[in-house]
Amino acid sequence: NREARAGLLLLIGTGLIWGTIGIAAKYVYDATDLDAVSVTWLRALIASPVCIFMAWRALGRDLFRTTSRDLIIMSLLGILLIVYQFLYLAAINRIGVSAATLISLCGAPVLVAVASAVFLGQKMTGRTIVALCGALLGVAMIVGWRTGGTGDTRDTVIGVALSVCSAIGVATHFIFSGRIANRQHPWRALAIGFSVGA
């Protein structure tokens, strides 16, 4: 149906943007003296007014009209977003764009699926299990390739650890965002989250 197709397009767009962030960050690292902290803060500083403007267009004066509980959740999600973005950008500096992106993107769905099965009681189908195993195998191959190369093993270990922590952050953000998605406009969540993160 239309919603499913729209959701798929949004996921594809998310993946493209995620990869573009990594490429841009690598270029910034090579061309300037900025580090992961600076790049993360600048992204939040730029995104915050844009999201506030878009949220104001969509919601008007109702932008900040929400419950205290949801306001706290959206604020914490904003902090979490900044943290896992920083971890991802720091990982790029250690193991490169490809490895950091693939580990973060492959790891997050695995963690979401496992957490949903364990804590939310969602059943895992055979197809889901096969997909998760394939994702884990891909991550293992990436890690093995990086470790077996000529790069610094210490950088590889730290970079992989940062990427895995980023994946945990992405998965946690996804799970808790889903708990408020049916009652909060996405622009409100982004406006509040990025503003708190900045």
N, C-alpha and C positions, 0 to 999 in steps of 0.2 A: 504493500500500500504506500501511499504518499509519505506518511510519517516515517516508515521504515527506510524509504529511499533517502529522505531528508536526513535522517539520523546517520545513515551510512556516509553520505556526502560530508556531513559535519565531522565524522571520525577521520575520513580521509584528509580533510582540511587541517584537522588538528595534527595529524602525523606530518603533513608537509610543513606546517608552521614550526613544529617541534624541531624538525631537521634543519630548517632554515635558521632557527635560533642558534643551533650549534655551529653552523658554518659561519654565521656572522660573528659569533663570540670568538671563534678561532682567528678570524681575520683581525678583530679588535686586539686580541692578545699579541698577535704578531706585529701589528702596526702601531700600537700605543703601549703605554706603561700601565694601563688599567688591569686590575685583577678581577677575580670572580665576584668579590664583594662589591666593587665599584660598578661592574656591569649589571649585577642584580639590582642594586639600588637605583641606578639610572633607568632601568627598564620599568621598575615600579613607579618611579617619579614621573615618567612620561605616560605610562598607562593610566595612572590614577585620574588625571583631569579628563582624559579621553573617555574613560568608563563613566565618570560622573556626568559628563555632558550627554552621553548616550542614554544613561539611566534617567536623567532629567527629561529628555525628550520622550522617553517611553512612559514614565511614571509621574512626571511633574512633581507637585508638592507631596505626593505620596512616597517619594523616594526613600525617606527614612522612617516611614510609618510602618513599623513592624514590632513584633514582641521582643521583650528584653532577651528572652532565651535564644531566639533566632539571631538577634543582633550579636550576641556573644559567639554563637556558632559561626556566623559569617566572618566575624573578626578573627577567630582562631583559624578558620580556613584560609584567610588572607595571609596570616603569619606562616602557616604551613606551606602555602604556595611559594612564598619567598624563600623559605628554607630549602624545599626540594629543588627549586630552580637554582639556588646557589650551589647545592651539592652537585647538580648536573653540570653546571658551568665549571666548577672546580675539577670535576672528573675529566672534562674535555681537555683541560690543561695538562692532565697526567697521561691519558691514554688515547686522546684524539676524538674527533667527532663521531666516527662510525661506531667504534666500540661503545662509547658512552651512551650514544643514542639507542643503539640496539639493546644494550643491557637494560637501560631504563624502560624502554617501551615494551620489551619482551617480558621483563620481570613484573611489571605492574599488573597486567591481566592475570598472570598466574596467582599473584598474591590476592587479588580481588576475588577470584574464583574460589580459592581455598578458604579465605576468610568468610565468604558468603555461605559456603557449605558448612563450616564449623560453627559460626556464630549466628547466622541468619536462617539456617536450616534449608537452604536451597539445594536441590538435588543436582548432582553432576552426571550428565549423560556420557555415554561412551565416546561420542564425538568430542565433547569438551575435554575429557581426559586425554584423548589422543592429541588434541591441539595443545594442551598444556605440556605434555611430554615433549612435543616437537619444539615448543618455545624454550623449555629447559635445556634440551639438547643443543639448540642453536646458541643459547647463552654459554653453555659449557664449551662449545667449539670456539666461540669468540674469545673466551678467557684463555683457553689452551693455546690458541694462535698467538695471542698477545704475549703470553708467558714464554712461549717458545721462540720468540723473535729476538732481535738484538737490542731491544730497549732495556731500560733499567727495570729490574724485577720489582724493586721497591715501589717505583712509580706505578707499575702495573697493578700491584696488590692494592695500593692506596686508591688508584683510579677506579678499579673494580668495586672496592668497598664503597666509595662515594656514589658510584652508579647504582649499586644495590640499595643504598640508603635513600637515594632519590626515588627509586622505584617503590620503596615502602611508603615514602611520602605521597607519591602520586596515587597509590592504591588507597591510602587512608583518606586522602582528599576526595577521591571518587566515591568511596563508600559513604562518607558523612555528607557530601554534597547531595547524594541521592536521597538522604533523609529529609532535606528541606526543599528539594527541587519541585515538589508538587504544590508548595505554598509560597515560594519566593521567586520573583522574576529574576532571570539570570543576570540582567544588567545591574539589579540592586546588589546581588551577591558580589559581582565583580567590582562595582564601585566602592562598596564598603571594604571588601577584602584588600584591594590594591591600595586604598587610602590608608588602611591600618598598616599594611606591609611597608609602605613608603615612609 
